Amino acid sequence: MDTETILPQLVQRNEHKILLVVIDGLGGLPHSETGLTELETAHIPNLDALAHGAACGLMMPVSAGITPGSGPAHLGLFGYDPIKYQIGRGILECLGIGLAVGKDDLAIRGNFATMDAERVVTDRRAGRISTEENRRLVELIQSKVGEVSGVRVTVKTVKEHRLAVLLSGPSLSPAVTENDPQKEGEKLRPIEALSPEAGTTARVLTEFLQRVEEVLKPVQSRANTLLLRGFSRFPEIPTFEKRYLLRAACVATYPMYKGLARLVGMDILPTGDGLDDQLETVRQAYQNYDFFYLHVKKTDAMGEDGNFSGKVQALEQIDSKIAAVREMGFEVVVITGDHSTPAVLHSHSWHPVPFMMLSRYIIPDHVNRFTERECAEGMLGVFHSTEAMPLMLACSLRLQKFGA
Amino acid sequence: MDTETILPQLVQRNEHKILLVVIDGLGGLPHSETGLTELETAHIPNLDALAHGAACGLMMPVSAGITPGSGPAHLGLFGYDPIKYQIGRGILECLGIGLAVGKDDLAIRGNFATMDAERVVTDRRAGRISTEENRRLVELIQSKVGEVSGVRVTVKTVKEHRLAVLLSGPSLSPAVTENDPQKEGEKLRPIEALSPEAGTTARVLTEFLQRVEEVLKPVQSRANTLLLRGFSRFPEIPTFEKRYLLRAACVATYPMYKGLARLVGMDILPTGDGLDDQLETVRQAYQNYDFFYLHVKKTDAMGEDGNFSGKVQALEQIDSKIAAVREMGFEVVVITGDHSTPAVLHSHSWHPVPFMMLSRYIIPDHVNRFTERECAEGMLGVFHSTEAMPLMLACSLRLQKFGA
């Protein structure tokens, strides 16, 4: 059913407030020795108690078998079909390091690389230079090539050989070819316009690369050129205000998540590093917003590291502070993840994520533990992440009746 | 998956019979004191026993978070995507008061209203005149303006200031503007054609309004004009006969549900007021149809009134009579609701509805009570209402294999 088409005629404003807590990479897989997942291993009495009074389920981030990156995972959770609304890699790279991307900017992912005298790429990662060396080179480039033909250039270190480039100027287009030959032993490709209106962009990028190579030439570094790809502009996504009539705020500590929240029009609230600080930020801004998105990162990082016990500890830390959400006055509280990050996989995964919803207007089900196996028996069943927002809107009485 | 597109090649006729019992507004929410829903509070041993031998689940009327009106809720249950097949307000208003709408008719919702000498609307509801006064005015209008330029006009009282208008004639179009300014203090708007073929309709409606105003002028009433809106025609819906090869009959007591059944081509069987009478009607017509839709209203009415114990009693009354469905010879019996109407919300809601299916070809699950929480653990899971008809067809062995 295409709920998206009927939402605009149904949604209305009111005073009820919604809190969405995203525990990144929440779901896991059983440990080979114990047969228990991270959530089943952790001592999380507060999350269990909240689940006891909640309607629970398993939320599928995109669709069966699909492992999402943070971008699609969050878009789904925010109610936007992640297959319909795809965000360019360049945009995500910029958001990930805290570069604010404007409506007219062109965002690009880049590598430092090594080429020989014939412009043949001999190392696509310039020997994986250190992040420190990357920073020195980026500083140099930024100081010498801050502007090209009237287009403002922002260059930022990501990590090791990776960097982000942001062009700001009128009429920029992502319809240009990449200079990356994808294979070593092949020549750098020219950047060419794929459509007439991309001509300026192709010329600006070509000049930018020439000037970067001039700047790098005298430097002692394996990095003597850049590979540019993932050209993308800010996607046309209706904001929370427009789509849901919600004044929304983001309380996150990592740039990627602030960037994703900004993408859908949330205000980004300054906050401290711990969950305590984040909850205090929510408390203080409570009156000013209808919807709060609170993001907790540590579980995902531990999962990515394959650190099972570290993820268990991160869950227990969260648990020790989470009970506070009860007393904050929210009409609707959802606690879930954006996707699973099982430590045994060292990565994001496709497994649906435990989900709990607290509201006056749910039926608390038989789920007494906030785990994958228990949530699978919850009243919400297994559902798509895009259904989470309509459910939150409904439980805050924001959706009028459809039809007579 | 779009089952709709493959059904026509799969469906076949046979002698098996299907009974669909719709207990309107069946689902509920927990009472604040007991923590139990209406179904959990009611003593319903017969429904529980039926659920024990059935495959159960929770049926979502439209999609997550969406509260349906009776129209979309029934269309979904009848197997028609309620977002694709939207029924105009005018049609529903006419159906609700038992006005049979023909294929070429134009159905309209109206208000009696008060305007001043400058045609400025001073009261959009004419001071909420009584239903009795409404009836007197409608009779007067009907007797004086039964026809306009060859178009037959039928006017009927709905309630207080509300009425329904049905135009019957060739080439009528809903593509005309409303005369309702929506706000008081603004002038009545002219009714104008939104497309060339709607010119006649706009002229007919304009003349109709002039003549109604002439008729109302000498009358002592705050009602001196009509606001017309929700212009709609009979939607193009394939009938049960065409779509499912089912001869279908409706056994309902309220006009709205008879109207909805007529919309999909069901025969409307005359019946008495109680469930006993309705079951007897089914028994007598048993040989003549493949599919019976039996509608019970009282639960919804009690829910809308916020009458928790009234809804509990209504459920117990239904329970005392429902066991009869066992001995009637049906191959497939489904008992469910069109949507939830929790007494605590005083209204329809978005919550999925308990659903049970009796058939030789289901696996009876562990569900022993016909409640929201138990059905959530049934074998059918949480599913969309549009899946109910294909399930009923399958269990009556009416769907051939798809593909080789």
Interface residues (C-beta under 8 A of the other chain):
Chain A: M1 D2 T3 T5 I6 L10 Y361 I362 I363 P364 D365 H366 E377 G378 M379 L380 G381 V382 F383 E387 A388 M389 P390 L391 M392 L393 A394 C395 L399 Q400 K401 F402 G403 A404
Chain B: L29 P30 G35 T37 L58 V62 S63 A64 G65 I66 T67 P68 G69 S70 G71 P72 D81 P82 I83 Q86 I87 R89 L92 E93 G96 P342 V344 L345 S347 H348 S349 W350 H351 E372 R373 A376 E377 G381 V382 H384 T386
